[in-house]
Amino acid sequence: MSIPRQLGPQTERRALPDYSRSDATVERMVRNLQGSRGSSSQPMVRALMPAHATRDTLIRSIAAAVLLGAAVAMIVTGVLLWAGLEDGRSPGLAMLMVLLSLGGLALILGLLGVRFVIAALASARARVEVGEAALRVVGVLGARTVDWDDVIAIESRVVHPVHWLTAGLRLRDGSRVIMPAFDRPLWEYSTPSGQDIRTLRTELHQRESARRTRR
């Protein structure tokens, strides 16, 4: 809006905006926001989810189905070979090796299939709820609450027999809490840790600094 150089009867009069009304609106919004936070009895909690939950769940479910199907096929083949033996005749060395090989492959494929089932459920259900006083790690079968004061490190490259490459919380007692929400698929093993891990590390560092300052 331009301001005329001279004011006179011919000058077009324009109403200036009521800035005081705008300020009052902003102040009221801020006051209402602060009031809603203060009146809430529940602390603010944010949840960290898998970066590609839908994609990882689908891929791991397909892998689990293929592996479990192959294991069942191996078992059925072994049963049919055993049933094809003549009554009262023991299997020869070659047949015995084939049956043992089929059994071993079925066991390995079955274990891998179960692992991918767990990984798929982790992609769909797992999360980490970040609270003011504690972290709540939700896994496939349950959840665990860990106080911030008990955490000494956020580890991003933890090797686990079920979750494989994942992340974990290192506690003061030497134990570790696995966070299935950060399980990595095979094609992301070489990539650096994600933004969520860096955010947790930054927050842990800030809390450690504040704790030293209070002392």
C-alpha positions as CSV (number, residue, x, y, z in Angstrom):
1,M,0.0,0.0,0.0
2,S,1.4,3.4,-1.0
3,I,1.2,6.6,1.1
4,P,0.4,9.8,-0.8
5,R,3.0,12.7,-0.7
6,Q,0.3,15.3,0.1
7,L,-2.9,15.0,2.0
8,G,-5.9,17.1,0.9
9,P,-9.6,17.0,0.2
10,Q,-8.9,15.3,-3.1
11,T,-6.7,12.6,-1.6
12,E,-8.2,9.2,-1.9
13,R,-8.8,7.9,1.6
14,R,-7.9,4.2,2.2
15,A,-8.5,2.4,5.4
16,L,-5.3,1.1,7.1
17,P,-5.4,-2.5,8.2
18,D,-6.3,-3.0,11.9
19,Y,-2.9,-4.4,13.0
20,S,-4.0,-4.5,16.6
21,R,-6.8,-7.0,15.7
22,S,-4.3,-9.2,13.9
23,D,-1.9,-9.1,16.9
24,A,-4.8,-10.0,19.2
25,T,-5.7,-13.0,17.0
26,V,-2.1,-14.3,17.0
27,E,-1.8,-13.8,20.8
28,R,-5.1,-15.6,21.3
29,M,-3.9,-18.6,19.1
30,V,-0.6,-18.8,21.1
31,R,-2.5,-18.6,24.4
32,N,-4.9,-21.3,23.4
33,L,-2.1,-23.5,22.2
34,Q,-0.2,-23.1,25.5
35,G,-3.4,-23.7,27.4
36,S,-4.1,-26.9,25.6
37,R,-0.6,-28.1,26.3
38,G,-0.7,-27.1,29.9
39,S,-4.1,-28.7,30.5
40,S,-3.2,-32.0,29.0
41,S,-2.1,-34.6,31.6
42,Q,-0.4,-36.7,29.0
43,P,3.2,-35.7,28.1
44,M,4.0,-35.1,24.4
45,V,5.1,-38.4,22.7
46,R,6.3,-38.9,19.2
47,A,6.6,-42.2,17.4
48,L,9.4,-43.3,15.1
49,M,8.3,-45.8,12.5
50,P,10.1,-47.8,9.9
51,A,11.1,-45.7,6.9
52,H,9.5,-47.9,4.3
53,A,7.1,-50.0,6.3
54,T,4.7,-50.9,3.5
55,R,7.4,-51.9,1.0
56,D,9.5,-53.8,3.5
57,T,6.4,-55.7,4.9
58,L,5.4,-56.7,1.4
59,I,8.9,-57.9,0.3
60,R,9.5,-59.8,3.5
61,S,6.1,-61.4,3.4
62,I,6.7,-62.6,-0.2
63,A,10.2,-63.9,0.8
64,A,8.6,-65.7,3.8
65,A,5.9,-67.3,1.7
66,V,8.5,-68.5,-0.9
67,L,10.9,-69.9,1.7
68,L,8.2,-71.7,3.7
69,G,6.6,-73.0,0.5
70,A,10.0,-74.4,-0.6
71,A,10.5,-76.0,2.9
72,V,7.1,-77.7,2.7
73,A,7.9,-78.9,-0.9
74,M,11.2,-80.4,0.4
75,I,9.4,-82.2,3.2
76,V,6.7,-83.6,0.9
77,T,9.4,-84.8,-1.6
78,G,11.2,-86.6,1.2
79,V,8.0,-88.2,2.5
80,L,7.2,-89.4,-1.0
81,L,10.7,-90.9,-1.6
82,W,10.5,-92.7,1.8
83,A,7.0,-94.0,1.0
84,G,8.3,-95.3,-2.4
85,L,10.6,-97.7,-0.8
86,E,9.7,-101.4,-0.9
87,D,8.2,-102.8,2.2
88,G,10.9,-104.3,4.5
89,R,13.7,-102.8,2.6
90,S,16.0,-100.1,4.1
91,P,17.1,-97.2,2.0
92,G,20.5,-97.3,0.3
93,L,23.3,-95.0,1.0
94,A,22.5,-92.8,-1.9
95,M,18.8,-92.6,-0.9
96,L,19.8,-91.8,2.7
97,M,22.0,-89.0,1.6
98,V,19.2,-87.5,-0.6
99,L,16.7,-87.8,2.3
100,L,19.2,-86.1,4.7
101,S,19.9,-83.4,2.2
102,L,16.2,-82.7,1.7
103,G,15.6,-82.6,5.5
104,G,18.5,-80.2,6.0
105,L,17.4,-77.9,3.3
106,A,13.8,-78.0,4.6
107,L,15.1,-77.0,8.1
108,I,17.2,-74.1,6.8
109,L,14.5,-72.8,4.5
110,G,11.9,-73.1,7.3
111,L,14.1,-71.2,9.7
112,L,14.7,-68.5,7.1
113,G,11.0,-68.3,6.4
114,V,10.1,-67.9,10.1
115,R,12.8,-65.2,10.3
116,F,11.2,-63.3,7.4
117,V,7.7,-63.7,9.0
118,I,9.1,-62.0,12.2
119,A,10.8,-59.3,10.1
120,A,7.5,-58.6,8.2
121,L,5.6,-58.3,11.4
122,A,8.3,-56.0,12.7
123,S,7.9,-53.8,9.6
124,A,4.2,-53.6,10.2
125,R,4.0,-53.2,14.0
126,A,7.3,-52.1,15.4
127,R,7.9,-48.5,16.5
128,V,9.8,-46.4,19.1
129,E,7.8,-44.0,21.1
130,V,9.9,-41.1,22.4
131,G,8.7,-39.5,25.6
132,E,10.0,-36.9,27.9
133,A,11.2,-39.4,30.5
134,A,11.5,-42.7,28.7
135,L,11.5,-44.6,25.4
136,R,8.9,-47.2,24.7
137,V,10.2,-49.8,22.3
138,V,7.4,-51.8,20.6
139,G,8.4,-55.1,19.0
140,V,6.7,-58.0,17.3
141,L,5.5,-59.7,20.5
142,G,5.5,-57.0,23.1
143,A,6.9,-53.6,24.3
144,R,9.5,-52.4,26.8
145,T,9.9,-49.0,28.4
146,V,13.4,-47.7,29.0
147,D,14.2,-44.6,31.0
148,W,16.4,-42.1,29.3
149,D,18.7,-42.2,32.3
150,D,19.4,-45.8,31.7
151,V,20.6,-45.3,28.1
152,I,24.3,-44.7,27.5
153,A,24.4,-45.1,23.7
154,I,22.3,-45.4,20.5
155,E,23.8,-48.2,18.4
156,S,23.0,-48.2,14.7
157,R,24.8,-51.3,13.5
158,V,23.7,-54.1,15.7
159,V,23.9,-57.7,14.3
160,H,21.1,-59.9,15.7
161,P,20.3,-63.5,14.8
162,V,16.7,-62.7,13.9
163,H,16.6,-59.1,13.0
164,W,20.1,-59.2,11.3
165,L,21.3,-55.6,10.9
166,T,19.3,-53.3,13.2
167,A,19.6,-50.7,15.9
168,G,19.6,-50.9,19.7
169,L,19.8,-49.1,23.0
170,R,22.9,-49.8,25.1
171,L,22.0,-49.6,28.8
172,R,24.2,-48.8,31.8
173,D,24.0,-52.4,33.0
174,G,25.6,-53.6,29.8
175,S,22.5,-55.1,28.3
176,R,21.0,-54.1,24.9
177,V,17.4,-53.4,23.8
178,I,16.8,-54.1,20.2
179,M,14.7,-51.7,18.2
180,P,13.0,-53.7,15.4
181,A,11.6,-50.5,13.9
182,F,15.1,-49.9,12.5
183,D,15.7,-53.3,10.9
184,R,17.6,-52.9,7.6
185,P,16.9,-54.9,4.5
186,L,19.9,-56.5,2.7
187,W,20.2,-53.8,0.1
188,E,20.6,-51.0,2.7
189,Y,23.4,-52.6,4.8
190,S,26.0,-50.2,3.5
191,T,24.0,-47.0,3.9
192,P,24.7,-44.8,6.9
193,S,22.2,-44.6,9.8
194,G,19.0,-42.7,9.2
195,Q,17.8,-39.4,10.4
196,D,15.7,-41.0,13.3
197,I,18.9,-42.6,14.7
198,R,20.8,-39.3,14.5
199,T,17.9,-37.5,16.2
200,L,17.9,-40.0,19.1
201,R,21.7,-39.6,19.5
202,T,21.4,-35.8,19.5
203,E,18.6,-35.9,22.1
204,L,20.6,-38.4,24.3
205,H,23.7,-36.1,24.0
206,Q,21.6,-33.1,25.1
207,R,20.2,-35.0,28.1
208,E,23.7,-36.1,29.1
209,S,25.0,-32.5,28.9
210,A,22.0,-31.2,30.9
211,R,22.7,-33.9,33.5
212,R,26.3,-32.9,33.9
213,T,25.3,-29.2,34.1
214,R,22.9,-29.9,37.0
215,R,25.7,-31.8,38.9
